[in-house]
Amino acid sequence: MDLNGRRLVQELRRLKDRNGLTLRMLQAKTPFSGASWERYFNGKALPPAAAVEALAGLIDVDASALLALQHAAQESGAATARPHCARVAQTAPQQAPLPSAPSPAFSVGLSEGREHDQEQEGIRGLLLSLVGGALLLSAVVSGWLITDRPNPDGQPAGGATGAGRYSCAYVRHGGLMLAGNSTTNSDLVALKSVGPEVAEVQCLLRRHHLPPGDVDGYFGKRTEAEVKTLQQQDHVDPDGIVGQQTWSLLRNVE
């Protein structure tokens, strides 16, 4: 998803949290299922224009800016796909003409030549199969290594900016619990986010006896699972996204 798509998703999340909407409520009040909304809010799929208009109409806001972002993101995705299709069409092999039948005088020589060619073709096919298998294995191993699994230092593969080691320094302030990494009450934090806001979430989860693993500032699968557990315990829609409502649960001093 390009920059316009990410900005669109962030704005839709902000509107959802600001208006206290849950996936269950959106499923009941819009033509889209809760599972579809979960994919849109997590950036797994670009929200269609109809979904953008449905959310905007539900909370009575002007959808023009949101639709402009959606249109730009959709056009960017289509432009990326078109050149690839063109290259495939241009490089499609043409069917070779069928050879004419050989005369009887050359049948023996041609038969021997075909046997030799078939032997050479078999060798080339075997070599190509071995090379293709090695390339496929290399691609699979590379894909496995660059997934969002943290490395031994707690950071995602590739060293995402903002991941590292953080500490938890709990202090009460204005009826809220702070852990010393961030004071935000509204920033959206979700799967694959990095930075001090994620470390703050991890520290506050620990205080609620929900261990997210290392406090490393990387929002991985384990942190997401503990966020969902907290949401379920407090009867909040367990979408695994930390918005304004979930921040309130995390910072609760009781």
Secondary structure, DSSP 4 states (H G I P E B T S, - for coil): --HHHHHHHHHHHHHHHHTT--HHHHHHHSSS-HHHHHHHHTTSSPPPHHHHHHHHHHHT---HHHHHHHHHHHHHHHHHHHHHHHHHHHTPPPPPPPPPPPPGGGHHHHHHHHHHHHHHHHHHHHHHHHHHHHHHHHHHHHHHHTSS-B-TTSPBTTT-TT-S------EEETTEEE-SS---SS--B-TT-BSHHHHHHHHHHHHTT---SS--SB--HHHHHHHHHHHHHTT----S-B-HHHHHHHTB--
